[in-house]
Amino acid sequence: MFGGWAAAVALAPSLAAKAMLAAPAVLIPLTAWTLQQPARWMVLFFASALLLPPLPIPMGDSGPHLCLFFAAMGLWAGLMRLGDWRVAPSGVHAALIALFGVLLASVGLAAVNSGAVVAIGSLARVALFAISVYLFFYTTGGPGNSRSRLSCLSQLSWLYWFAVASALFACVDFYFQFPTPAGYGQQFVWLESGMFRRAQGFFYEASTLGNFCAFFLVMIAVALSRPREESPAGRKALLAGGAVFFAALMLSYSRASVINVVVALAVLGWLHRKRLRVARVALVLAVLPATLAFLMWKVFPAFAEIYWLRLSATAEYLFTQTEGVLSGRLATWRTIADWLAANPWQALVGIGYKTLPYTDYLGAPLVADNMYLSLLVETGIAGLASLVWLNIAILRAAARAAHSLDAHRAFCGAWMLCFWAGEVVQMASGDLLTYWRVLPIYFWVLALAIRV
């Protein structure tokens, strides 16, 4: 059998065919090793999601990703250990189930309103969102519920270094403008020296990179505000990583993610208001960003200049030239609002999750760039209410965890409280629930904060 297999690999006509035939030699032992421990699949899932591009296979909008294989391993790991599941009901659990149920039910409406092909795409996106839901339940009440503080810190440590490597590649990718696999977002910056693709690293689009960098910048801010022994990395490592995340955030050209960080820092300041030294914080907030911005200007002077002009123009013309500042979003929102006013009964149930960009049901395909508005149109009142419920439940649970006597829970709770407050604001300018490669990380950290 092995001789025949080796001969088939040798005689395969192309390198791709050889790789497909030889793949079981790697995948079978990797699967066996992964399933021996309940948390190994999460390590591989996070590593591949952050450090690998999608596979160059023409499937869907951007091709399949290897991390889906490890997500399937995680599902099998959960089925193998059914006796280890002890889910304690909470507001976050109920809100996640409600939102997932509404999204899944809307797939039928997608089939009715837009046809089978669009409905299949809708179902695929619901399945991608389900990865985050499953990982949250797996960690809070399933086999992944390890209560060892040392284990949690080590998991956060390797996650941090995976993230730093991913953000560092995004900076290098912007500088050298490497060729991208098919399916990447066509997002560019026009400088005097030419047109450059916005930094997006291994992700599908620059906005995902910006949101991802905001998440870890908030982590660094929370870690610096707490004792050293509670941090997943040393002070020097945090500062070095912060410089990388700041650079990647700027190169992603995302303004909404910057607002996310600002909101998160404001919440962090409120959280520590009783022991906050205003002068010291003001000095840090003035010197550190100025230093990082100066380094950015030295490395990418033309880009730093145009990005600063973009931010200053946003602040100056937000209320006088709102349409231009919001990059045409207002026109799209008005179109959606007019449709909702003309079809109020349709708005009650929606037209199908993630169908707006792929259907002519509203006259032409639209990208809402607003999580609340898109869910209202696609999943109706129930979908919007479920999202609001989920946001409130996450903020309440994270706030309780932030005041926990357990240092690890308090750290993760403060991190999620600050970041999700910024996320609630950023949802007004982006479909953040579709960032399926980073959303599981967010819900995993939330699970670490609230698990019992």
Protein Blocks (a to p, Z undefined) as FASTA:
>chain_A
ZZmmmmmmmmpmbfklmmmmmmmmmmmmmmmmmmmpmklmmmmmmmmmmmcccddbdehj
nopafklmmmmmmmmmmmmmmmlpccdddfklmmmmmmmmmmmmmmmmmmmmnojklmmm
mmmmmmmmmmmmmmmmmmmmmmklcfbfklmmmmmmmmmmmmmmmmmmmmmmmmnopacd
ehiacdddddfkbccdddekjafbfklmmmmmmmmmmmmmmmmmpcfklpcbdfklmmmm
mmmmmmmmmmnopaklmmmmmmmmmmmmmmmmmmccfklmmmmmmmmmmmmmmmmmmmmm
mlmmmmmmmmmmmmmmmmmmmmlmnnommmmmmmmmmmmmmmmmlmmnonoehklmmcck
nopacdfkpaklmmmmmnojmlmmmmmmmmmmmmmmmmmmmmpmblklmmmmmmmmmmmm
mmmmmmmnccfklmmmlmmmmmmmmmmmmpZZ
